[in-house]
């Protein structure tokens, strides 16, 4: 397993996020973890992986992109 954490933001693009996860599962070296800053009311339904996937729920009506990215990066346990 890699020492790299993958961090991404997501809102309303379930298929794009699903495909991102599928792509990560097909890598020869999987990431240490995937952290998704979710900027909507409900978490995503994602495929099974051999690495941890954490969804951080970001509250608020606005799109606090920098705050969401920074929170996700702070929770990462690997490099990334």
N, C-alpha and C positions, 0 to 999 in steps of 0.2 A: 504494500500500500504506500502511496505517495505521502509526502509531508505537506502537500499543497491543499489548502482549503479553497473551494470555489464559492464565491459570494455573488448573488444576483438579486435584482429587484424584480418584482412581478405585480402586475395589475391587469386583470381582464384578458390575459393572453394564455389561457390554459393549454392550448395545443402547442404553442411555442415552448412553454416551460416543460411540458411533457416530453417534447422532442429533445430538448436540452438534456434532460435526465437520461433519456435513452442513449443519446450520444456519449454521455459520460460512462454509462455502463459498458459500452463497447470499446473503451480505451484499454490498451494493454497494461497501463498502470492507472488504476482508479485513483480518484482523489481521496484525501483523508476524510473529507466530508463535503456536503453541499449545504449552504445556508441560504435560504430564500427569505428576503424581506418582503412580506406579503402586504400590499397596500390596498386591500379590499376586505370586505366583511368576513368572508369564508376562506379557510385554507384550501389548497389545491389537492386533488386526488392525483397521486403520482405513482409511477411504476415502482415495483420492488427493486432494491439495489443491494449490493454487497457492502456499501458504505453508508454511514449515517446521513440522513437528510433532516434538517431542522427548518421549520417554517416559523419565522418570527412575525407575529401579527403587529402591524404598524397602525396605530389609531389615528383618526382624523380624516376630515373630508378633503383636505388639500393633498397635493403630492409632495411630501417632504423628502425629496430624493436624496439630498445630502445627509439628512438625519438618518434616513433608513439605511443608506449605504454605510454610514459610520457605525451604526449600531450593529449591523451584520458583521462588519470587519472586526469590531471589538470582541464579538463572541467567538470568532474563529480560533481554532486551536492550532492550526498549521500555518505555514507561510502562504501567502497568496495575494 
